[in-house]
Amino acid sequence: MKKKGFLFISCEEAQYICDKAQYDEASLWEKFKLNIRLSWCKITRAYYKNNTMLTKKIKESNVECLDPNCKKNMKKELDKAIKEQAN
């Protein structure tokens, strides 16, 4: 990742900080630099908007995952079917 300077960051670094900020992993200084970039860069603003919308939709989705035992059984059945198909 290349940096532009002390306060002014590259688009790539802004996207990286944006991703970190979505998961509350960005420092206060990184958020400050991101906000400076967001104030003048429409590409970074679009990325930030899309990233925020995606995170919101994932949280709203209420997706239920399979429990580990069910996954394990499915994998065994799939492996068995593959072996039978190969023979």
N, C-alpha and C positions, 0 to 999 in steps of 0.2 A: 504494500500500500504506500503510495507516495503522498507526502504531505506538502501543502502549499505554503504554510507559514505558521506563525504563532497563533493567530486568531482565525485566519482564513484557511479552511481545510478543503481538500479535494472532494469531488463528488463521491468517489469510492469510499473515502473515509467517513463522509457524512452518512452514506448508506449503512456502513458498518456500525456507526454510533446509533443510528436510527434503529437498527435491529437490536442492539444492546438495550436501548431505552425501552423498547417494547416489553422486555422481560425484566425491567428494573435493575439492569446490570451496569448501566452507564453512570459514570461519576458526574458530579455537579459541573465540573469543568468541561467534560465532554458534552453535556447537555447545553451548556452555554455556547460552546463553539457550534453545535448543531443549530441552535436558534439563530445565530448570526448567519449561517449558511442558508437557512430556511427563509430569512428575510429578503434575500435577493435572488435565489436560484429557483426557477420554476421547475426544473427537472428534479431537484431534491424535494421540493414541496409535493410534486406528484408522487414520487416514491414514498414519501412519508404518509401521504393520504391513503395510497393503496395498501401500504403495510398496516396502517391503523385499521382500515376497513377489514382486511383479511383477519387480523387478530380478533376483532370484535365478532366477526361471523363465526370463527372457530369456537370462541367462548360461548356463543349463543346456540351452537349446533346441538348440544346435549347428546353427543355421540357416545354410544355404549360400546365398549371394547369387550372382546371375548376374554374370559378368565383363562389363566395359564394352562389349566388342566384341559380345557376344551381345545385350545390351540395345539397342545401336545397330541391329543387324540386325533385331531384332524391331520396333523403332520404324519403320524403313524399310518393312517389310512391312505394318505396320498402316496407315501413311500411304498406301501404295499401295492397300490394300484399301478405305480410306475414299474415295479419289479415284475408284476404279472404281465404288463403290457410288453416288457422287454423280452419275456420268454416266449 
